[in-house]
Amino acid sequence: MHRKGVSGTITQVAPYLIMLKNQDRGIADSFWMCGKNKLLNVLPDGWTGLCTLVRAIQQVTIIKSPHDDYVNSRVKRAYGKDTEVHLDAIGQPRGVPREFKARDEVKSGFESIFLWITPNKNLEWINYIYYNQQRFINDTDLALTALGEQVRATSKMSWQNRQALNWLLAEKGGVCVMFGDDCCTFIPNNTAPIGSLAIAMAKLKGLRVEVKANAGVDSHVWDWLDLALGK
């Protein structure tokens, strides 16, 4: 069916009216409901009576569902601690592999003799860790945002393809008749505005803003020194 409007030509996916002239062609998800709650895909030749055209519920529905509704059979994996890493009698972590250590205990022991060295080095390490945290949050935000956009488009395309296949395979009963119990009829819509991915991304973006706002060195307290030195 083609319609022309002010903005141009609009094409609708629907059969030509000539195809429905004799009501002898089946249309996907459309049936004739006659007496005794009987559904007919087409009307037989020479039929008489009162029937109405109805549509069946689509086989694919994208809805927001609680997480537990579709992962009940998943085996929960418990977190196992690294047996090599432990806390000693005074609460200090021990057993960290040497290649993963950031500071050497022996060198730090000698540095502690000079009181002004260790605090400065610890300050630099705090800045370094905080900087890496910001980079990790930024990269994670960019990666998950791109992944969410791809998943949203993929879900939409899958739904459209299923609709088209059901139209093409209407005479055989649709897609699920071919696959049986293995037919997928549910797509978790986690990328919806209230989906789990969207909620998690909103929290991540909020954390990104918070961490960024707390970053930066506040040097206003030393402005008087700059004025005294003529800077």
Buried (B, 14 or more C-beta within 10 A) or exposed (E): EEEEEEEEEEEEEEEEEEEBEEBEEBBBBBBBBBEEEEEBEBBEEEEEEEBEEEEEEBBBEBEEEEEEEEEEEEEEEEEEEEEEEEEEEEEEEEEEEEEEEEEEEEEEEEBEEEEEEBEEEEEEEEEEEEEEEBEEBEEBBEEBBEEBEEBBEEBEEBBEEBBEBBBEBBEEEBBBEEEEEEBEEEBBBBBBEEBBBBEEBEEBBEBBEEBEEEEEEEEEEEEEEEEEEEE
